[in-house]
Amino acid sequence: MSLSRRISRIVRANKAAAQPVEDPRVTAANAQRAQHAALDQARRGAADVAAHRRRLEILAGEAAARVRHFEAHAAAAVARGDDNAAREALRAQLGAAKHLQTLSGQLQEIDAQARRLAADVARLEERMSDSWLRHQALLAQQAAAEASMRAQEALRSSAGPIGGGELAAREAEREVRRLQALAAAREELAWSDPSSQRVQEAFEELEADSAARLELARLKEQRARGSRPGPQ
C-alpha cells in the first residue's frame, strides 16, 4: 500500500472517530419498539378483519334464510294456483339470491385477506423473536467488550506500581544475597585466622573434650582396680 493511501485511510479513520456514534443498544431498542408498534397495528388490523368477516357471515346467513323463505312462498303460491304471488315471491327470491352471492364473494375475499394478514403477523412475530435474540446477544457482547476494556485499563494503570514493586523485590533479593555472601566470607576468614575468637572457642572445646575423655578413662581404670578380689 502506498504512503498516500495509508495517510488517506488514517485521515478517514480520524474523521469517523470524531463523529458522534449512537449507542447500538439504543438503536436496537428503538428498532424493537418500532417492530412492536407494527405488530400491534397488524394484530388490530387482523382483529378488525375478523370482526368484519363475522358481520358478513351473519348477513350471508340472513340472505340465505330470505332465499329459503321466498322459495317457500313461491311454492305455496304455485300450490294455491296464485301465479301473481308466485312471481312476486320468485322475484324476491332472485334478489335475495343475488345478495347472497355478493356476500359470499365478499366472504371469500375477506377470508383470503385474513389468511394474508395471519401470515404477515406470523412472519413479523418470527422476525421480532429473531431481533430480540440478536438484541440480547448484542447486549452480552457489548457488556463483555466493556468489561474487557475496563480490565485492560486497570492493567495499564497498575503497570507502574507493579513494575516498581517488582524492581524493589529484585533489589531486596540482591541485598539478601550480598549479606549472605558477606557472612560466608567472614565465617571463612574466622576459621583461617588462628587468633580469631571462633578458632579459640573451637580449640577450647577440643581441650575440654580431651580432658573429659582422659578423666573418664581414669575413672574407669580406678573402678576396675577396686573391683578386683584381694590376696587369699
C-alpha positions in Angstrom: 0.0 0.0 0.0 1.4 3.4 -1.0 2.1 6.1 1.6 -0.6 8.4 0.2 -3.2 5.7 0.5 -2.2 5.0 4.1 -2.4 8.7 5.0 -5.8 8.8 3.4 -7.1 5.9 5.4 -5.7 7.4 8.6 -7.5 10.7 7.8 -10.8 8.9 7.1 -10.5 6.9 10.3 -9.8 10.0 12.4 -12.8 11.7 10.8 -15.0 8.7 11.5 -13.8 8.6 15.1 -14.5 12.3 15.6 -18.2 11.9 14.5 -20.6 11.0 17.3 -21.6 7.4 17.3 -25.0 6.3 18.5 -25.1 3.5 21.1 -26.0 0.3 19.2 -28.1 -0.7 22.2 -30.2 2.4 21.8 -30.6 1.7 18.0 -31.6 -1.9 18.6 -34.1 -0.8 21.3 -35.7 1.8 19.0 -35.9 -0.8 16.2 -37.7 -3.2 18.6 -40.1 -0.6 19.7 -40.9 0.1 16.1 -41.4 -3.6 15.4 -43.7 -3.8 18.5 -45.8 -0.9 17.2 -46.0 -2.5 13.7 -47.0 -5.9 15.2 -49.7 -4.2 17.4 -51.1 -2.4 14.3 -51.1 -5.7 12.3 -52.9 -7.5 15.1 -55.5 -4.8 15.3 -56.0 -5.0 11.6 -56.4 -8.7 11.8 -59.0 -8.3 14.6 -60.9 -5.7 12.5 -60.9 -8.0 9.5 -62.2 -10.9 11.7 -65.0 -8.7 13.1 -66.0 -7.5 9.5 -66.0 -11.2 8.4 -68.3 -12.1 11.2 -70.7 -9.4 10.2 -70.7 -10.5 6.6 -71.2 -14.1 7.7 -74.3 -13.0 9.7 -75.6 -11.1 6.7 -75.0 -14.0 4.4 -76.9 -16.3 6.8 -79.8 -13.8 6.8 -79.7 -13.6 2.9 -79.8 -17.4 2.7 -82.7 -17.5 5.1 -84.6 -15.0 2.9 -83.8 -17.1 -0.2 -85.4 -20.1 1.5 -88.3 -18.0 2.8 -89.2 -16.6 -0.7 -88.7 -20.0 -2.2 -91.2 -21.5 0.2 -93.7 -18.6 -0.5 -93.4 -19.2 -4.3 -94.0 -22.9 -3.8 -97.1 -22.2 -1.7 -98.4 -19.7 -4.2 -98.0 -22.2 -7.0 -99.8 -24.8 -4.9 -102.7 -22.3 -4.4 -102.7 -21.5 -8.1 -101.8 -17.9 -7.4 -99.4 -17.1 -10.2 -99.0 -13.4 -9.4 -98.0 -14.2 -5.8 -95.7 -16.9 -7.1 -94.0 -14.5 -9.5 -93.5 -11.9 -6.7 -92.0 -14.5 -4.4 -89.7 -15.7 -7.1 -88.5 -12.2 -7.9 -87.8 -11.6 -4.2 -86.0 -14.9 -4.1 -83.8 -14.0 -7.1 -83.0 -10.6 -5.4 -82.1 -12.4 -2.1 -80.0 -15.0 -4.0 -78.1 -12.2 -5.8 -77.5 -10.5 -2.5 -76.3 -13.8 -1.0 -74.0 -14.3 -4.0 -72.5 -10.9 -3.4 -72.0 -11.6 0.3 -70.4 -15.0 -0.5 -67.9 -13.3 -2.8 -67.1 -10.8 -0.2 -66.6 -13.5 2.4 -64.2 -15.3 0.1 -62.2 -12.1 -0.4 -62.1 -11.3 3.3 -61.1 -14.9 4.1 -58.1 -14.5 1.7 -57.3 -11.2 3.3 -57.5 -12.7 6.8 -55.1 -15.5 5.7 -52.6 -13.0 4.3 -52.8 -10.9 7.5 -52.3 -14.0 9.7 -49.2 -15.0 7.6 -47.9 -11.4 7.9 -48.4 -11.4 11.7 -46.7 -14.7 12.0 -43.7 -13.5 9.9 -43.5 -10.3 11.9 -43.6 -12.2 15.2 -40.8 -14.5 14.0 -38.7 -11.5 12.9 -39.3 -9.9 16.3 -38.2 -13.1 18.1 -35.0 -13.2 16.0 -34.5 -9.5 16.6 -34.9 -9.9 20.3 -32.3 -12.8 20.4 -29.9 -10.6 18.4 -30.5 -7.7 20.7 -29.7 -9.9 23.8 -26.6 -11.2 22.1 -25.6 -7.6 21.3 -26.0 -6.6 24.9 -24.0 -9.6 26.1 -21.2 -8.9 23.5 -21.1 -5.2 24.4 -21.0 -5.9 28.1 -18.1 -8.3 27.6 -16.3 -5.8 25.4 -16.7 -3.1 28.0 -15.6 -5.4 30.8 -12.5 -6.3 28.7 -11.7 -2.6 28.2 -12.0 -1.9 31.9 -9.7 -4.8 32.7 -7.2 -3.6 30.2 -7.4 -0.1 31.5 -6.8 -1.4 35.0 -3.8 -3.4 33.9 -2.4 -0.4 32.1 -2.9 1.9 35.1 -1.4 -0.6 37.5 1.6 -1.4 35.3 3.6 1.4 37.0 3.1 0.3 40.7 3.5 -3.4 39.7 6.8 -2.6 37.9 8.1 -0.6 40.9 7.2 -3.4 43.2 9.0 -6.0 41.1 12.0 -3.7 41.0 12.0 -3.3 44.8 11.7 -7.1 45.2 14.7 -7.7 42.9 16.8 -5.1 44.8 15.8 -6.8 48.1 16.8 -10.2 46.8 20.2 -8.8 45.7 20.8 -7.3 49.1 20.0 -10.6 50.8 22.4 -12.4 48.6 25.1 -9.8 49.3 24.6 -10.2 53.0 24.7 -14.0 52.8 27.9 -13.8 50.8 29.4 -11.4 53.3 28.5 -13.7 56.2 30.0 -16.7 54.5 33.2 -14.8 53.7 33.5 -13.7 57.3 33.0 -17.2 58.6 35.7 -18.5 56.2 38.1 -15.8 57.4 37.4 -16.6 61.0 38.5 -20.2 60.5 41.6 -19.1 58.7 42.8 -16.8 61.5 44.3 -18.7 64.5 43.8 -15.8 66.8 40.1 -15.3 66.0 37.5 -15.9 68.6 35.9 -18.7 66.5 39.2 -20.7 66.3 40.0 -20.1 70.1 36.5 -21.3 71.0 37.0 -24.4 68.9 40.3 -25.2 70.5 38.9 -24.7 74.0 36.1 -27.1 73.1 38.6 -29.7 71.8 40.7 -29.3 75.0 37.7 -29.7 77.2 36.6 -32.7 75.3 40.1 -34.3 75.5 40.3 -33.6 79.3 36.8 -35.1 79.7 38.0 -38.3 77.9 41.1 -38.6 80.0 39.2 -38.2 83.2 36.6 -40.8 82.1 39.4 -43.2 81.3 41.0 -42.7 84.7 37.7 -43.2 86.5 37.0 -46.4 84.6 40.5 -47.7 85.5 40.1 -46.8 89.2 36.8 -48.6 89.2 38.3 -51.7 87.6 41.0 -51.9 90.3 38.5 -51.5 93.1 36.5 -54.4 91.8 39.4 -56.9 91.7 39.5 -59.6 94.6 42.3 -59.3 97.3 45.0 -61.9 98.1 43.9 -65.1 100.0 
